[in-house]
Amino acid sequence: MSPPEQTLRFRNLGLTNWMNFASASIDLQQRVFLVGPNASGKSNLLDVFRFLFDIVSVGGGFQEAVTRRGGVSSLRYLDARKNPNITIKVTVGNEDEPSWDYELTFGHHTELGPIVHKEIVHMAGKKEPLVSRPNADDRRSPLLLTQTYLEQVGFRQDFSVLADFFASIRYQHVVPQIVRQPAMFVGSRYQRYSNSFIDEMAATPPDLRQERLKFIERVLHYILPRFTELRVASDPFGRQRLYVRYENWRVKGTWQQDDKLSDGTLRLIGLLWAIQSGSGPLLLEEPELSLHPGLVEHIPQMLAQVCYTTGRQILLSTHSTDLLKDSNIKLDEVVMLFPAEQATLVRPASSFEEVRTLLDGGYDLGSIVLSMTSPEDADELALIEPSSGQ
């Protein structure tokens, strides 16, 4: 099968004062593995792309994207002193088309709330930026700086391809507890990310939905004992639910609703659906969770096939040595996060001669990068005595 036409992807990300990152700049490949200890900023780095999506999404916008995350003070790097503003820079492009640069710097205004300090849109080959703010209108009326041009249809006509690309970003992180008991999380910030894949299944045109479910069924036949069929239907309360049928002594087998499925089964179904739906960048948080190592070690091959056949970019966080065992993973695909004294440092694995030396010595990539990013004092956990509770 020949690869599709080149699609847009993120080629570089630059950050200033974003959450864990005082300053960071990293080139991004079509497939990206984020590796680092807990609380190093892997999720916060992925959230940059969700932030851009929220700006352009229906019902979103700059104000909503900032407010949803607790305001500028929650997004700003804690030790920011001289420069209190946050900057996001991305380069978007492919091998066949001119690249785009988008830069957004924002902060907090005492009266206006979140406010844009700089917004630049530049297309390769053009001498002047398509957008350079603040402009004369902004200086006459600072209230205009409470919105980006990116979110305003009337202003983004010349760079609608960039806005459409941000709108195509997809985030997938299945939290089984929310899938099983969605009523408990109504209105929470988690709901729209975790249970959405079932609602998305139900909203997909029947023929396309069935085609995608058949693919998932083919995979599950090899993994789940006695599995026979998968479907989406409304429960007695009108909520869309996932149902799996298992073969047993009954003629028609037994159907189980999603609240009876294991964590691993729910997460695997969500992953298999996500790689089939959408065409833009796919963000995955620790897809290895609850899955057997024998399955996990094949995830990179599956994702490589998705990248090759669809042209999508996939960025994922992981703590799994099994997921990084694949010898076809390139060093520049692995991005390593190191919490330093004040801020997290971001480096590609290809920048470390130590990694290359150990690979030549027969060590696998997963063991190398997980060891290098492991907390220094993790072994102290074995020496901690629990409280007696008295």
N, C-alpha and C positions, 0 to 999 in steps of 0.2 A: 504494500500500500504506500502510495506516495504521500509526502507530508502536505498539509494544507497551505494555502497562501499565508505569508507571514502576517501575524497579528501583533497588535501593540502589546508592549509589556513595560514594566518598570525596569529601567536600566541603571538608575542610580538614585540613592536616597541620602539626603543631607538633613541633619537635625541640629538645632540649637535650643537648649533649655527645654527639651521635651521630656517630661517625666524623669526617667533614670539617666537621660543622656544630656550631659552638658554640651557636648559637641560630638557629632558622628557623621561620617560620610562613607558609604559603602556601595560598591558596584553589585548589581543583582543579576543573577543568571535566570534562565527560564524556569529552573527548578532550584529552590533555595531551602536549605535545612538550617534552622536556627538552633544553636546548642549553647546551653549555659546553665548555671545552677539556679535553684529556686530564687525568685525575687531579683533576678539579674536584669529583667526587662524584656523577655521574649514576647510576652503578651502585649506589653506596652509598645513594642516596636511594630507588631502586627496591627495594633490599634491606630497607628498613623494612617494606614490605608483605609481602615473603617471610618476614620475621621473624614477623609476626603470623600468617601462614599456618602456619608451622612450630609455633607454640605450640598451635594447635588441631588440627593434623593427626594422623592415626593414627600412632602410633609416635614422635610428636614431644613437645611440651611445652616449658615455659619453660627447664628445665635443658638439654635437648637443643638448643634454638634458640640459646642462648648458647654452649654448648660447641662446636657445629658451626662457629661463627664465631671460635673461638680464645679464648673467654672474655671477661669484662667488659673487661679491659685492651685487647683488640684492638678492641672496639666503642667504647670511650670516646674522645672527642675528645682529641687528644694534649696540648693545652695547658690542659686542665681543671685548675684549681688549688683554688679555694675550694669548688667544688661537684663532687665526684668522681662523682656519680650521673648516670645516663642517663635521659632522659624522652622518651617517645613519646606524643603526643596526636593522636587522630583524631576527626573528626566525620563520621558516616555518616548518609546520609538520601537523600530524594528530594523531589519537589515535592508528593507526595500523602500522605506518612506522617510521623509525628513522627521527628525526628532522634535519633541516639544519639551520646553522647560517651564515648570510652574513653581513659583515661589510665593509663600504666604507668611508674613510676619504679623503677629497680633499680640495684644496685651489687654489690660483692663483699664477702662476709663471710669473715674469716680462717678460721673453722672450717666454716661451712656452704656456702661457695662463692657462686655467684650467688644473690642474695636480693632479694625484692620490698620496696621501701621505701614504695611507695604504689600502690594500684590502685583506680581509681574508674570506675564505670559509671553513667551518668546518662541518663535518657530524657526528652526534651523534654515538658513538661507536668507532670512530677512534681516536687514540692517537694524531696524528699530523694533522694539517689543510691540506686540499687538495690544498689550495692556501694561500701563505703568502708573501705579497709584502710590501715594495720593496725587490726584491731578487737580486742575483748576476748580472743577466742580466740587471736589472733596474739600478743598480749602475754603470754599465759600460756604459749604454746608457740611460740617463734620458728621452730621447724622448719617450721611451716605456711607460712611466708613463702618457702620454697624452691619453692613452686608458686603459680601464678596461679589465681584462680577461673575465669578464661576457659577453662582447659584441663580443668576438672573438671566432668563432666556433672552431678553432684549439686548443684553450686553455681550453674550457669549457666542453670537452667531458666527464670528470669524474663527472661533476655536471650539465649536460644538463637538468636534471629534474628540477633544480632550475631556470635555464634560461627560460625553457618552461613555468614554473609557472608564472614568471614575465611577460612573453609575453601574458599570458591569461587574464591579468587584463583588465577590461572594465570600461570606464567612461561614464556616461550619464547625461547630463544637457541640456535640450532642451531650446533654446532661440527662442521663436516664431518669433521675428523680422527677425532673420537670415533665418529661414525656409521659411518665406513668401517672403523675398527679398534677396536670396542668392548672387545675382550678386554684391550687395553692399559690401559684406564682403569677396570677393575673395582675397585670399592671406593673410587674417588676421589670427591672432593666434586663433580666436574663431571658424573659419569655420570648422576645422576638427573635432570639438567636437559636434557642434550643429546640423548640417544638415546631419551628417553621418548616422543616423538611417534610413533615407529614401534611401540613396544610398546603405546601407547594405541590406535593404529589396529587392531592385532591383537585387543585386548581389547574393542573396540566391537562391539555386536551386528551381525551380518552385514548386515541390511537398512539400518541406519543408516550403517554403514561404507561400504556401496556407494553410498548417496546422497551422502555427503560426497566420496568418491573421484570420483564423476561430476562434481561441481562442479569439483574440481581438474583433472580431465581436460579440461573445457571451456576452462579458462584456459590450460592447457599447449598445447592445439591451436593457439592463436594465437601462442605464444612459441617452442616447441621445434620445429625442423624435423623432419619425418617422425615426430613423436610420434603414437602410436596408443592406448596403454593403460597403466594404472597398477594395480598390485596389491600386496598384502602376503601373504607366505607364509614358511614356515619354510625355513631353509637345511639342508644335510645334518647340521649340528651341533645342530639344534633351535632356533636363534636366529631371532627374527622379523626379516625383512629386507624392504626395499622393492625392487620390480622395475618397470622401465619398458620398454615394448616400442616399438621403432622399426621403421618400414616400410623394407624394402629389397628386393633381388632375390629373397630367400627368400619362399616362399609365406606363411609365418606370421611373417615379420619376424624381428627379433632382440631377445631380452630382455637387459637389462643390470641387474645387481644394484647396490645403492646405492653400493658401493665404487668403481664405475666412473662415477658421475654427477658432474657439475661441482659446485663449491661453490655457485654461484648456483642451480642446479636444486634441490639439497638444501634450501637455505635458503628458497627460494620455496615448495616443497612443504610444509615445516614451517610457514611463515606461513599458507598457505592452509588447512591443517588446523586451526591454532590458532584462527583467527577463526570457525571453525564449531563448535568443541567448547567446552563450558562456558558458563556464564551470568554468571559473576562478573567482576571486573576482570581485564583481560589486560595483562601487563607484557611489553614487547618491547624488546630491546636492539639498537639500530642495524639495523633491518630492511632497510636499503638495502645492506648489505654484499654484495658480489659481484654485484649486479644492475646492469643497464644503466640509465643515467639516464632513458632513455625509459620504463622500467617504474617507476622510483622515483618520478617525478613524479606517478604515478597512485595511489600508495599512500594518501595522505591521503583521496582521494575514496572509495577502497574501505573504509577504516576508518570514514569518516563514515557510509557506508551500513550498516556493521555496527552502529554505535552507534544509528542511527535504527531499524533493523529489529529489533534484539534488545534494545536498552536497555543494553548492556554499556558499561562504562567502559574506555577504552584509554589506557595511559600508556606512552610510548616515549621512548627516548633516541636522539639523532641528531647526526651531524656533516655532514649533507647539505644543501647549498643547493637541490638539485633536489627533495628531499622537501618543502621549505618554500616552494616556488614557488606553490603553490595559493593563489589569491586569496581562497578561502573560509575559510582558516584565520584565526580571530579572535585578536587580540592577547592576550586573557586565556587562550588555550589554550597559549601559549608561555611556558615557565618557563626563565629564564636563570640560569646559575650562574657566579659570578665568584670565583675564588680570590683572597682578600685576603691581607694579610700574615700573619694567624694563622688565619683560618677562611674557609670558602666562604660567600659571600652569595648569597641566593636572591631573585630578583625576577621578577614577570611582565613580559612585554614591554610590556603596556599601561601600566606605570608610568613609561615613558620617553617624554618629549615628543619626543626626538630620533628615535625610531622612527616616530612619527606624521608628523613633518616629512619624513623621507626617503621614506616611503610616498607622501605627497602629491607628492613630487618625482619619482615614477616608478620608484624603486628597488623591487626585490622583497624580500619579507620575509626569505627565506633569506639573501640577500647581506647584509642589514642585521644580523641577529642573529648570524650566523656571524662577521662582521667585528668586531662589538662584543665577542664572547667569545673572539676569537683571542688566543693568547699574545702579549704585547707584543714579545718579542724573537725571534719565529719567523723573521724574515728573517736572523738571524745564522747559521742552519743552512747557508745557502749559502756562508758564509765559512769554515766549519770544514774544515780539511784532514785527510783520513784519515791514520792512521799508516802508515808504510811497511812495518811488520811486521818490521823488521830490528833 
